[in-house]
Structure formats: structure tokens, C-alpha cells
């Protein structure tokens, strides 16, 4: 992940403290526990974080005064001590934007401090040059800000998800050929300078996994492998709620498990070509959830061609990571994913009458602009939770 978060970019409502951090270690521990758990009390946080109760009370009060936390009207009673007032993140404390730069489209998502999607919008474009993209991103941000009354001074940052892989430790990306202008440049700095916001950049599969981790199945599964199915095939990894980045930021490049001469990559470009051969023309892969027909001729042919690829990737993911779940997402229609799942065979040794525990294979919950949704989580993940 590439970040460009110079303190001069921070909006007026936020102040960096010691070490250039928005929240100190114990404050982050409190916020993280409240963010990931419902109906939380101070005593419960103290038990988990081991922060002394007196320190806990002082910090919680400070976070409430700051506007980062709210006390709810619900009173929680536990087996220990007196009943306590529940805490939750204040959704209006901060807002973030997420930008996905796809091969022929952009999408913008705005998210609040509670990790809820406030609004999201996608537009398809033929011109994916930097100038044209940023011009249209600016228009979308203004439109969403006006529509949802997003306070300028409460925008914490912007995340970007783009198709490509990081080339080296300097954070520059080797983007897809359809995004030639974006290759080997400092994307984070360009976006930060344009919108005067701290900026984070990940590849599209990692972005989609990050969003599923907060808005989707991540509420139930702390560890999962995300299969990103779009124009190309990739993925992302979530480990103990956090993004698993790898050395260069390329962890989750699942497509590289599949030598193209041996395996068909399970992407929607192949799906589109098979459908076209059968007389079905789809207007856009980004609206497949609305237009998909399970009776289309060619659906079973695509599944047949990519079956072995899903088996291999799922088996490797299970064996290497011992993950809780494998989540199929991206821009694949949910009905098609549901048809694939029962056919995926995860190989495991059979010993003493049983296999080792297998991951659950599930459909993603985030089906609308998953990369932009995930990109919007990046400022929250890096600075707050």
C-alpha cells in the first residue's frame, strides 16, 4: 500500500498528535474494539485491552468530547461490576472517499466513521487518461458531497484502488495496459495534490477485500481470501481483520497461481466473449447483477472452462493460509457465484476418517462498486482502527 499523508493535507477538524498520529496507541485500541464490536462498555474494553480502568475512563471521555465516540441510550449489564452505557463510533466524526480506477470506468464511494457506505456512484468512460479521470472524480466527489451534505472539514482522506501490481518498494505501480498513463508514477501524490487530502493506494483486489472486511463478511470472518473477479482475476487477503499486504503490497495476486497456457483465468472478459459467441451481448460487466440471466447460453461453458482454476486457487488458499473463508466477489453476478460455489473442490488429505478443517466458500456481500467501497476504508484502517 502506498500512502501520501503529509500533515499539511489534513483538514481543519483533525489534529495530529505525538509521532504524527491522529490517535495514540491506547486510543486506537479503544476505537478498534468499539468499531468491531457492538454494545461495548468501558469495562469490556478494559478487560480486552488491559488498559487500567481509570485510564480507560479518562480516554473514553476524551474521545467522546472529541466527537469520535458516542454513548448510546442502551444500558448493558455484565456479570461483573455495575451496568455500563454502550459505546459506538460517531458516524459524523469523519468521512472518507474511496476511488476505484477500473479499466474503463471510475467509481466513488463516501463512507462515514462507523464504516457505513453513505453513497456510491460509477461512471464508464473510454478515456482513462489522468487528466480526464481526475476531472470526473472531482465532479463525482462534489456531487456526492452536496447530495449527502458531507462537511468539507470532516473529510479525513481518500483511498484509491487500481488494477496493477506494485513494482518495487517505492510504491509505484505497474498498471494494466488499459491504464498506461498511470504506470510507474506516484499515484498517491497526484491524487493527494489534486484533492488536498491524505491518500492511500492499493491494487483493486486488495481494495475489494478491504471493503468486504468492514462492510461485508468481515463482520463474521476475521480471516479470509477474497477472489476478485472482474475484467481480470486477482484477489486480496484479510488476516485477523487487517489487510495482509506482503513485502511489496502485492499479497493476494491469485491470478499468478494460474499459468495461462494451462488454466483459463476466471474473469468476466472470458465470460463476455463466450456469451458473445452465443449471441448474447452484455452492455457492461459492472451492471451484471441487474442484467444476468442464469439461462443465458454460454454460462455453463464458462464454468466448465474455469472450474479447474477455482479448484486450484481455493486449494492453495486453504493449504497456505488455513483461512476461515474464501469469498467470491468483484463484479461477478451473485447468482453466477452461487452456481460456482457447490462445484469448487478443495483438496485435502483424508486421514483417520476426516479431512483437515476446510474454509467456507461464500458470496461477497458488497456487490456495488466493491473496489471503491474498500478504498474508502483505507484512511480509517491506517489512522483509526
Secondary structure, 3 states (H helix, E strand, C coil): CEEECCHHHCCCCCCCCHHHCCCCHHHHHHHHHHHHCCCECHHHHHHHHCCCHHHHHHHHHHHHHHCCEEEEEEEECCCCCCCEEEEEECCCCCEEEEEEECCCEEEEEEEECCCCEEEEEEEECCCCCHHHHHHHHHHHHHHHHHHCCCCHHHEEEEEEEECEEECCCCCCEEECHHHHHHCCCCHHHHHHHHHCCCEEEEEHHHHHHHHHHHHCHHHCCCCEEEEEECCCEEEEEEECCEECCCCCCCCCCHHHHCCCCCCCCCCHHHHHHHHHHCCCCCCCHHHHHHHCCCCCCCHHHHHHHHHHHHHHHHHHHHHHHCCCEEEEEECCCHHHHHHHHCCCCCCCCEECCEECCCCEEEECCCCCCHHHHHHHHHHHHHHCC
